[in-house]
Amino acid sequence: MLLFFLVAFLIFAGALFAAGYYVFAIPEKAAAGTVQQRLRELRAHAAGGERRTSRADLFRREERGNFAWLGELISGGGALLKLQKIINQADMKYRAADVAGLTLLLFLGAFLALGLFIPLMALRAVFAVLIALIPLFIISRRRTKRLAKFEHQLPDSIDLFNRSMRAGHNIQSGLETISTESADPMKQEFKKVMEEMGLGSTLDAALHNLGERMPLIDLKFFITGLILQRQTGANMVAVLENLSMLVRERLSLQEKLKAATAQQRYSATLLCGMPVGFAIVLWFMKPEYIDILMNDDTGSKFFIYAVISEILGILVIRKMSSPKI
C-alpha cells in the first residue's frame, strides 16, 4: 500500500510539474530564444556579414511541439486543428499537441492519485476527466475574454477607419491607422494584417485571415464592407457608420440584459454551488454518508449520476443566462 501511495504521488507530482513547466517555462524560453536570434542577426548585419536568412524565411511555418507525435497520431479527426485555432484566438503560445499531452498527463496522474481515496474506477475516471479539462477551460476562458474585449473595441475602430477615409486616405492607410492608434487586442490583430500585406498577401486574403482569427459576426460585416468597397468602388462610409452604431446598440443591450438578469444568475450560481458545499460539509461532519457514495456500488452509481447531472445543469443554466443578441 505504501509503495502504491509513493508511485501515485510521484506520478501526480510529475504531472503537476509538467503542467507548471509548460505554462511558465516554455513561453519564456521561446520568447528568449526569439530575442537572442534577432540580436544575433542584428550583430551579423551590423558587422557586414551575410545574413543567414533565406527567401523561404518569409513564409510562416508552424513549429512542432514537444508532443508532436501525439498530434500526428490523432490529427486525422481534426480535433487538434480546432484546438490550435482556439489557442491562437486566445493569443497563447502553446501548441495543440502539447496541450493534448498535458491533458493526458493530468488525467493519468489524477486517476492514480485519486485511487488513494476513491476505490471505484468509474468515479475516479469522472473526477480525473474534470481535472484534466482544466487547461482547456483556462484556454477557453482567455479566448472568450479576448474576443469580448475585441468586440467592445470594434465600434471605435470603425469610427477611426471612417475618419481616415473621410480625410482622403485609402483602405490600407485606414487599416494602418487602426493598427497604430488602437489598443490591444485590436492593435495586435490589425498589425498582423499589415504584416501579411507587407509580405505580399492580398488585402482580401489578409482580411479573411483576420476573420478566421477573430470569429465575430460584426467583424465579418466590416470585412465584407471593405471587400465590396474595394471591388465595386462604392462609398461604404455611411454603411460602416451604421454598422458602428448597430454594434454599440447591441453591446448596450447586452449590458442591460446582463444587469436585468443579475439576480437570477446569482441565484443559479448559488443553486449550482449548494450540492458541492453540502458535500464538503458532510465530508467533515458525517463522513459515513460520503463513504457510502464512494465505496458502495449502488451509491457510486448515484454519485456519478449526480456529478454528471450537476455538470449538465450548469451548462444549461449558463447557456440560458447568456443569450446571443
VORO-289304 format. One record per residue (C-alpha): residue number from 0; residue in one letter; y, x, z. Coordinates in steps of 0.25 Angstrom, whole numbers, plus 5000, padded with zeros to 4 digits. Layout:
N
(rec NUM, A, (Y, X, Z))
...
END
This chain:
325
(rec 0, M, (5000, 5000, 5000))
(rec 1, L, (5009, 5011, 5003))
(rec 2, L, (5006, 5018, 4990))
(rec 3, F, (5009, 5005, 4983))
(rec 4, F, (5022, 5004, 4990))
(rec 5, L, (5027, 5018, 4986))
(rec 6, V, (5023, 5016, 4972))
(rec 7, A, (5030, 5003, 4971))
(rec 8, F, (5042, 5009, 4978))
(rec 9, L, (5043, 5021, 4969))
(rec 10, I, (5042, 5013, 4956))
(rec 11, F, (5053, 5003, 4961))
(rec 12, A, (5062, 5014, 4965))
(rec 13, G, (5059, 5021, 4952))
(rec 14, A, (5063, 5008, 4944))
(rec 15, L, (5076, 5007, 4952))
(rec 16, F, (5079, 5021, 4950))
(rec 17, A, (5077, 5019, 4935))
(rec 18, A, (5086, 5007, 4935))
(rec 19, G, (5097, 5015, 4942))
(rec 20, Y, (5095, 5027, 4933))
(rec 21, Y, (5097, 5018, 4920))
(rec 22, V, (5108, 5010, 4926))
(rec 23, F, (5117, 5022, 4930))
(rec 24, A, (5112, 5035, 4925))
(rec 25, I, (5108, 5032, 4911))
(rec 26, P, (5122, 5027, 4907))
(rec 27, E, (5129, 5038, 4914))
(rec 28, K, (5121, 5049, 4907))
(rec 29, A, (5123, 5042, 4893))
(rec 30, A, (5138, 5042, 4895))
(rec 31, A, (5138, 5056, 4900))
(rec 32, G, (5129, 5061, 4888))
(rec 33, T, (5139, 5054, 4878))
(rec 34, V, (5151, 5061, 4884))
(rec 35, Q, (5144, 5074, 4884))
(rec 36, Q, (5140, 5072, 4870))
(rec 37, R, (5154, 5068, 4866))
(rec 38, L, (5160, 5080, 4873))
(rec 39, R, (5151, 5090, 4866))
(rec 40, E, (5155, 5084, 4853))
(rec 41, L, (5169, 5086, 4856))
(rec 42, R, (5168, 5100, 4860))
(rec 43, A, (5160, 5103, 4848))
(rec 44, H, (5170, 5097, 4839))
(rec 45, A, (5182, 5104, 4846))
(rec 46, A, (5174, 5117, 4844))
(rec 47, G, (5174, 5115, 4830))
(rec 48, G, (5159, 5113, 4830))
(rec 49, E, (5152, 5104, 4821))
(rec 50, R, (5149, 5091, 4827))
(rec 51, R, (5135, 5087, 4828))
(rec 52, T, (5136, 5073, 4825))
(rec 53, S, (5132, 5067, 4812))
(rec 54, R, (5135, 5055, 4804))
(rec 55, A, (5123, 5048, 4810))
(rec 56, D, (5130, 5049, 4823))
(rec 57, L, (5140, 5038, 4819))
(rec 58, F, (5129, 5027, 4820))
(rec 59, R, (5126, 5020, 4832))
(rec 60, R, (5112, 5024, 4838))
(rec 61, E, (5104, 5017, 4849))
(rec 62, E, (5100, 5027, 4860))
(rec 63, R, (5085, 5026, 4865))
(rec 64, G, (5084, 5022, 4879))
(rec 65, N, (5074, 5029, 4889))
(rec 66, F, (5065, 5017, 4887))
(rec 67, A, (5066, 5016, 4872))
(rec 68, W, (5050, 5016, 4871))
(rec 69, L, (5051, 5003, 4878))
(rec 70, G, (5061, 4997, 4869))
(rec 71, E, (5052, 5002, 4857))
(rec 72, L, (5040, 4995, 4863))
(rec 73, I, (5047, 4981, 4865))
(rec 74, S, (5059, 4981, 4855))
(rec 75, G, (5051, 4972, 4846))
(rec 76, G, (5055, 4960, 4853))
(rec 77, G, (5070, 4963, 4852))
(rec 78, A, (5071, 4962, 4867))
(rec 79, L, (5077, 4976, 4869))
(rec 80, L, (5087, 4974, 4857))
(rec 81, K, (5092, 4961, 4864))
(rec 82, L, (5093, 4969, 4877))
(rec 83, Q, (5100, 4981, 4871))
(rec 84, K, (5110, 4971, 4865))
(rec 85, I, (5113, 4965, 4879))
(rec 86, I, (5114, 4979, 4885))
(rec 87, N, (5124, 4982, 4874))
(rec 88, Q, (5132, 4970, 4877))
(rec 89, A, (5133, 4973, 4891))
(rec 90, D, (5138, 4987, 4887))
(rec 91, M, (5128, 4994, 4895))
(rec 92, K, (5122, 5008, 4890))
(rec 93, Y, (5107, 5005, 4893))
(rec 94, R, (5096, 5004, 4882))
(rec 95, A, (5088, 4991, 4882))
(rec 96, A, (5075, 4999, 4883))
(rec 97, D, (5080, 5006, 4896))
(rec 98, V, (5083, 4992, 4902))
(rec 99, A, (5070, 4987, 4898))
(rec 100, G, (5063, 4999, 4904))
(rec 101, L, (5071, 4998, 4917))
(rec 102, T, (5068, 4983, 4918))
(rec 103, L, (5053, 4986, 4917))
(rec 104, L, (5054, 4997, 4927))
(rec 105, L, (5061, 4987, 4937))
(rec 106, F, (5050, 4977, 4934))
(rec 107, L, (5039, 4987, 4937))
(rec 108, G, (5046, 4993, 4950))
(rec 109, A, (5050, 4979, 4955))
(rec 110, F, (5036, 4974, 4953))
(rec 111, L, (5029, 4985, 4960))
(rec 112, A, (5039, 4985, 4971))
(rec 113, L, (5038, 4970, 4974))
(rec 114, G, (5023, 4972, 4975))
(rec 115, L, (5026, 4977, 4989))
(rec 116, F, (5032, 4963, 4993))
(rec 117, I, (5026, 4953, 4983))
(rec 118, P, (5011, 4954, 4980))
(rec 119, L, (5011, 4943, 4969))
(rec 120, M, (5013, 4950, 4955))
(rec 121, A, (5019, 4937, 4949))
(rec 122, L, (5030, 4937, 4960))
(rec 123, R, (5033, 4951, 4959))
(rec 124, A, (5034, 4950, 4944))
(rec 125, V, (5045, 4940, 4945))
(rec 126, F, (5053, 4948, 4955))
(rec 127, A, (5051, 4961, 4946))
(rec 128, V, (5056, 4954, 4934))
(rec 129, L, (5068, 4949, 4941))
(rec 130, I, (5071, 4963, 4946))
(rec 131, A, (5068, 4969, 4932))
(rec 132, L, (5078, 4960, 4926))
(rec 133, I, (5090, 4966, 4934))
(rec 134, P, (5094, 4976, 4923))
(rec 135, L, (5094, 4965, 4913))
(rec 136, F, (5102, 4956, 4922))
(rec 137, I, (5113, 4967, 4924))
(rec 138, I, (5114, 4969, 4909))
(rec 139, S, (5115, 4954, 4906))
(rec 140, R, (5126, 4953, 4917))
(rec 141, R, (5134, 4964, 4912))
(rec 142, R, (5133, 4959, 4898))
(rec 143, T, (5138, 4945, 4902))
(rec 144, K, (5150, 4951, 4909))
(rec 145, R, (5154, 4960, 4898))
(rec 146, L, (5153, 4948, 4888))
(rec 147, A, (5161, 4939, 4897))
(rec 148, K, (5172, 4950, 4898))
(rec 149, F, (5172, 4952, 4883))
(rec 150, E, (5173, 4937, 4881))
(rec 151, H, (5185, 4936, 4890))
(rec 152, Q, (5192, 4947, 4883))
(rec 153, L, (5190, 4941, 4869))
(rec 154, P, (5202, 4932, 4869))
(rec 155, D, (5212, 4943, 4872))
(rec 156, S, (5205, 4952, 4862))
(rec 157, I, (5206, 4941, 4851))
(rec 158, D, (5221, 4939, 4854))
(rec 159, L, (5223, 4955, 4853))
(rec 160, F, (5216, 4955, 4840))
(rec 161, N, (5225, 4943, 4835))
(rec 162, R, (5237, 4950, 4839))
(rec 163, S, (5233, 4963, 4832))
(rec 164, M, (5230, 4955, 4819))
(rec 165, R, (5244, 4948, 4820))
(rec 166, A, (5250, 4962, 4821))
(rec 167, G, (5244, 4965, 4807))
(rec 168, H, (5232, 4973, 4811))
(rec 169, N, (5219, 4971, 4804))
(rec 170, I, (5205, 4967, 4811))
(rec 171, Q, (5201, 4982, 4814))
(rec 172, S, (5215, 4984, 4821))
(rec 173, G, (5213, 4971, 4829))
(rec 174, L, (5199, 4975, 4834))
(rec 175, E, (5204, 4989, 4837))
(rec 176, T, (5215, 4983, 4846))
(rec 177, I, (5205, 4975, 4853))
(rec 178, S, (5197, 4988, 4855))
(rec 179, T, (5208, 4995, 4861))
(rec 180, E, (5216, 4985, 4869))
(rec 181, S, (5205, 4976, 4875))
(rec 182, A, (5197, 4979, 4888))
(rec 183, D, (5182, 4981, 4889))
(rec 184, P, (5173, 4976, 4884))
(rec 185, M, (5181, 4971, 4873))
(rec 186, K, (5187, 4984, 4870))
(rec 187, Q, (5174, 4991, 4870))
(rec 188, E, (5167, 4981, 4860))
(rec 189, F, (5179, 4982, 4850))
(rec 190, K, (5179, 4997, 4851))
(rec 191, K, (5164, 4997, 4847))
(rec 192, V, (5169, 4988, 4835))
(rec 193, M, (5180, 4998, 4831))
(rec 194, E, (5170, 5010, 4833))
(rec 195, E, (5160, 5003, 4824))
(rec 196, M, (5170, 5001, 4813))
(rec 197, G, (5175, 5015, 4815))
(rec 198, L, (5161, 5020, 4812))
(rec 199, G, (5160, 5012, 4799))
(rec 200, S, (5156, 4998, 4803))
(rec 201, T, (5162, 4986, 4796))
(rec 202, L, (5171, 4976, 4804))
(rec 203, D, (5161, 4965, 4803))
(rec 204, A, (5149, 4973, 4808))
(rec 205, A, (5157, 4979, 4820))
(rec 206, L, (5161, 4964, 4823))
(rec 207, H, (5147, 4959, 4822))
(rec 208, N, (5143, 4970, 4831))
(rec 209, L, (5153, 4966, 4841))
(rec 210, G, (5148, 4952, 4841))
(rec 211, E, (5134, 4958, 4844))
(rec 212, R, (5139, 4966, 4856))
(rec 213, M, (5147, 4954, 4862))
(rec 214, P, (5140, 4941, 4858))
(rec 215, L, (5151, 4932, 4861))
(rec 216, I, (5154, 4919, 4853))
(rec 217, D, (5169, 4921, 4854))
(rec 218, L, (5168, 4936, 4849))
(rec 219, K, (5159, 4931, 4837))
(rec 220, F, (5170, 4921, 4833))
(rec 221, F, (5180, 4933, 4834))
(rec 222, I, (5171, 4942, 4825))
(rec 223, T, (5169, 4931, 4815))
(rec 224, G, (5184, 4928, 4814))
(rec 225, L, (5187, 4943, 4812))
(rec 226, I, (5176, 4944, 4801))
(rec 227, L, (5181, 4931, 4794))
(rec 228, Q, (5195, 4937, 4794))
(rec 229, R, (5191, 4950, 4788))
(rec 230, Q, (5182, 4943, 4777))
(rec 231, T, (5192, 4931, 4774))
(rec 232, G, (5205, 4937, 4777))
(rec 233, A, (5209, 4924, 4785))
(rec 234, N, (5219, 4924, 4797))
(rec 235, M, (5210, 4924, 4809))
(rec 236, V, (5221, 4926, 4819))
(rec 237, A, (5222, 4911, 4822))
(rec 238, V, (5207, 4909, 4823))
(rec 239, L, (5206, 4921, 4833))
(rec 240, E, (5217, 4915, 4841))
(rec 241, N, (5210, 4902, 4842))
(rec 242, L, (5197, 4910, 4846))
(rec 243, S, (5204, 4917, 4857))
(rec 244, M, (5210, 4904, 4863))
(rec 245, L, (5196, 4898, 4862))
(rec 246, V, (5189, 4909, 4869))
(rec 247, R, (5200, 4909, 4880))
(rec 248, E, (5198, 4894, 4882))
(rec 249, R, (5183, 4895, 4882))
(rec 250, L, (5183, 4906, 4893))
(rec 251, S, (5193, 4898, 4901))
(rec 252, L, (5184, 4886, 4900))
(rec 253, Q, (5172, 4895, 4905))
(rec 254, E, (5180, 4900, 4917))
(rec 255, K, (5184, 4885, 4920))
(rec 256, L, (5169, 4881, 4919))
(rec 257, K, (5165, 4893, 4928))
(rec 258, A, (5175, 4889, 4938))
(rec 259, A, (5171, 4874, 4938))
(rec 260, T, (5156, 4877, 4940))
(rec 261, A, (5159, 4888, 4951))
(rec 262, Q, (5154, 4879, 4962))
(rec 263, Q, (5141, 4875, 4954))
(rec 264, R, (5138, 4889, 4950))
(rec 265, Y, (5139, 4893, 4965))
(rec 266, S, (5130, 4882, 4969))
(rec 267, A, (5120, 4886, 4959))
(rec 268, T, (5121, 4901, 4963))
(rec 269, L, (5119, 4896, 4978))
(rec 270, L, (5107, 4888, 4974))
(rec 271, C, (5100, 4899, 4966))
(rec 272, G, (5102, 4909, 4977))
(rec 273, M, (5097, 4900, 4988))
(rec 274, P, (5082, 4902, 4985))
(rec 275, V, (5084, 4917, 4985))
(rec 276, G, (5092, 4917, 4998))
(rec 277, F, (5082, 4907, 5005))
(rec 278, A, (5070, 4916, 5001))
(rec 279, I, (5077, 4928, 5007))
(rec 280, V, (5079, 4921, 5020))
(rec 281, L, (5065, 4916, 5020))
(rec 282, W, (5060, 4931, 5018))
(rec 283, F, (5066, 4935, 5031))
(rec 284, M, (5065, 4922, 5039))
(rec 285, K, (5051, 4917, 5035))
(rec 286, P, (5044, 4928, 5027))
(rec 287, E, (5031, 4920, 5027))
(rec 288, Y, (5037, 4910, 5018))
(rec 289, I, (5041, 4920, 5007))
(rec 290, D, (5027, 4927, 5009))
(rec 291, I, (5020, 4914, 5004))
(rec 292, L, (5029, 4915, 4991))
(rec 293, M, (5025, 4930, 4990))
(rec 294, N, (5011, 4931, 4993))
(rec 295, D, (5005, 4917, 4991))
(rec 296, D, (5000, 4914, 4977))
(rec 297, T, (5006, 4900, 4977))
(rec 298, G, (5018, 4904, 4984))
(rec 299, S, (5021, 4915, 4974))
(rec 300, K, (5020, 4905, 4962))
(rec 301, F, (5030, 4896, 4969))
(rec 302, F, (5039, 4908, 4971))
(rec 303, I, (5038, 4913, 4957))
(rec 304, Y, (5041, 4899, 4952))
(rec 305, A, (5053, 4899, 4962))
(rec 306, V, (5059, 4912, 4957))
(rec 307, I, (5057, 4908, 4942))
(rec 308, S, (5064, 4895, 4945))
(rec 309, E, (5075, 4901, 4952))
(rec 310, I, (5078, 4911, 4941))
(rec 311, L, (5077, 4899, 4930))
(rec 312, G, (5086, 4891, 4939))
(rec 313, I, (5097, 4902, 4940))
(rec 314, L, (5097, 4904, 4925))
(rec 315, V, (5098, 4889, 4922))
(rec 316, I, (5110, 4888, 4932))
(rec 317, R, (5116, 4900, 4926))
(rec 318, K, (5115, 4894, 4912))
(rec 319, M, (5121, 4881, 4917))
(rec 320, S, (5132, 4887, 4924))
(rec 321, S, (5136, 4896, 4912))
(rec 322, P, (5139, 4887, 4901))
(rec 323, K, (5144, 4893, 4888))
(rec 324, I, (5157, 4888, 4883))
END
